[in-house]
Amino acid sequence: MLRALLLTCLFTSPLAAEPVAFQTVTDWKPVYGRVEAKDRLPARARIGGTLVALNLVEGDRVAAGQELGRIVDDKLTFQIAAVQAQIEALQAQLANARTELQRGEDLLKRGVSTVQRLDALRTQVDVLTGQIAAQQAQARVLEQQEAEGRIIAPVAGRVLQVPQAVGAVILPGEAVVTIGGGGFFLRLAVPERHASLLQQGAALEVETPAGPANGTLARIYPLIENGRVLADVDLPGLSDAFVDARVVVKLPVGQRQALLVPSAAVLSRMGLDYLQLSDGERVVVPGQRHLVNGVEMVEILSGLQVGDEIGAQQ
């Protein structure tokens, strides 16, 4: 009785007495979207050697420029030591050459030595000075190579993959860590028969683990691969807890005209669905449900005509 009373109040309201008319409804196609990072970059080894430190695991968050690990090449240490020894030997020779140059200048003043001999001593000092500068530059090159053993995060984000372990032998250019950053989006692969119906900037419905959300079709790629059109969806607040996770996205693939009535106006009795009209109760065949301006409406496929008024008999 209470339910019948509520329906009576509904049907006798001014809104319920309005004639039924066709309304435009959107057909939605559910497809799977995959959570992907906008920037998916590997942190690579810049030198070859042994991985002696790795300071993270999958799922950690890192900042751009952060040190993730370290690679050591023992040959660089030996090469630096050899260059330093050469520099020390050249510096000793330079000190002796400068002493000889000073002695030659003193002898020239006393008229004992010649100008040619003094020029040769000056040239020897210049040569040794240049050799020391070259060896110092070589030492800086080796030190820079040794410093490049630090594995640096190329972008701020979340660690997706760590395919290496401490103790592994790493080659130059090999990926040690893969980082996803720059925000996250949904990547869609839509059948090509729906390509002409996609519109950039269109609003989409997304079924996230946290509940329904609204996204925007941000980009449509022109290249069709394996009968699929790739598209990107921007979704504010998209969780990056699981990258490459799949969520349901509803795409608008067309519009049509339909007769809609409030879902609360349809009664089910003995396996049949009834709708109370102004001229009496009528059996109807309901179809899909739609949310219109926050009100749940149901599509009537049969048993209702344009102009019929929903409401109790007067």
VOZA-680884 format. One record per residue (C-alpha): x, y, z; residue in one letter. Coordinates in steps of 0.2 Angstrom, whole numbers, plus 5000, padded with zeros to 4 digits. Example, Ala and Ser with C-alpha at 12.3 -4.5 7.8 and 13.67 -1.06 7.14 Angstrom:
<nodes>
506249785039A 506849955036S 
</nodes>
This chain:
<nodes>
500050005000M 501450125004L 502250094987R 500550124978A 500350284988L 502150344983L 501750304965L 500150394965T 500950544972C 502250534958L 500950514944F 499950654950T 501350774951S 501450914937P 503050834930L 502350654929A 500850724919A 501950784904E 501650694888P 503050574883V 504150634869A 505750564860F 507350614868Q 509150594862T 510150464870V 511950414868T 512450234864D 514050194874W 515250054870K 516249984885P 518149954881V 519649924891Y 520850064895G 522650024901R 523450144914V 525050204907E 526350334912A 526650484900K 528550464902D 529150294903R 531050304903L 532450184908P 533850234919A 535350164909R 537150124913A 538350254906R 539850144908I 540149954909G 540649874926G 539949784941T 538349844949L 538849874968V 537349964974A 535549974970L 534550084982N 532750044977L 531349924973V 529849914962E 528550044967G 529750164975D 529550354971R 531050444965V 531550624961A 532350684945A 534250674947G 534150554962Q 535550424963E 534750254961L 536350144961G 538150134957R 539250044944I 541150014947V 542449974934D 544049934942D 545049974926K 544650154928L 545450154946T 547050084939F 547050204924Q 546850354936I 548250294947A 549350274931A 548950444925V 549350524942Q 551050434942A 551450504925Q 550950674931I 552050664947E 553550604936A 553250744924L 553150874938Q 554850804944A 555550834927Q 554851004926L 555651054942A 557350994936N 557051084919A 556651244928R 558251234939T 559251204923E 558351354915L 558851464930Q 560651404930R 560751434911G 560051614914E 561451644927D 562751574915L 562151684901L 562351834912K 564151794915R 564451754897G 564851574899V 563251504891S 562451544874T 560651604869V 560351444859Q 560651344875R 559451454885L 558051434872D 558251244872A 558051244891L 556451364890R 555751244876T 556051094887Q 555051184902V 553651224890D 553551054883V 553450974901L 552151104906T 551051054891G 551350864895Q 550750894913I 549250984907A 548750844895A 548950714908Q 547850814920Q 546550834907A 546650644904Q 546450614923A 544850724923R 544150624909V 544450464918L 543750534934E 542150594925Q 541950414918Q 542150344935E 540850474941A 539650414927E 539550254937G 538150334947R 536450284940I 535350444939I 533450454938A 533050534922P 531350594928V 530350604944A 529050464946G 528750284951R 529950134949V 529150014937L 530449884934Q 532149834942V 532849704930P 534549704938Q 535249654955A 536849694965V 538349604958G 537749594940A 538949644926V 538149784917I 538549844899L 538650024893P 536850084889G 535949934897E 534349984907A 534549954926V 532850034931V 531350084922T 530350234929I 528650304924G 528350484927G 527550644920G 525750594926G 524750444920F 523350424907F 522250284900L 522750204883R 521350134873L 521350024858A 519650044849V 519049944834P 519250034818E 517450034814R 517150154828H 518650274822A 517450394813S 516350414829L 517850464840L 517950654844Q 519450734852Q 518950824868G 517350714871A 516850674888A 516950484893L 516350384908E 517650274917V 517350134929E 518850154941T 519150044957P 518650194967A 516950224957G 516350304942P 517350454935A 517350574920N 518750584908G 519150674892T 519750594876L 521350694874A 522150624859R 521750504844I 523250434835Y 523050424816P 523950254813L 522850104814I 523749944820E 522949774819N 521249844816G 521349954832R 521350144834V 522450204848L 521750344859A 522250424876D 521150474890V 521550604903D 520750564920L 521050684934P 521650594950G 522050424941L 522850304953S 524650244948D 524550104961A 524549974947F 525250024930V 524649934915D 523049894925A 521449884914R 519849984918V 518249994909V 517950154898V 516350194890K 516450274873L 515050374864P 514850284848V 513150364842G 511550444846Q 509750394843R 507950444848Q 507150344862A 505650354874L 506150374892L 505150374908V 505750374926P 506250204931S 505250214947A 503650224936A 503850044929V 503149914940L 503449724939S 502149594943R 502049414938M 503549434926G 502749574916L 503149764917D 501749884919Y 501750074916L 500250184923Q 499650304910L 498250424911S 497150304901D 497550154912G 498850034915E 499849964900R 501149824898V 502749884892V 504449814887V 505849914896P 507649924888G 509250014894Q 509350124908R 510050304907H 510550444919L 509750604913V 510050764924N 510350654939G 508750554937V 508750364932E 507750344917M 507250184908V 507050164889E 505350094883I 505549984868L 503649934866S 501949974873G 502250164874L 501850304861Q 502350484858V 501050594867G 500550464880D 500450544898E 501150454913I 500050464928G 498550394937A 496750404929Q 495750554934Q 
</nodes>
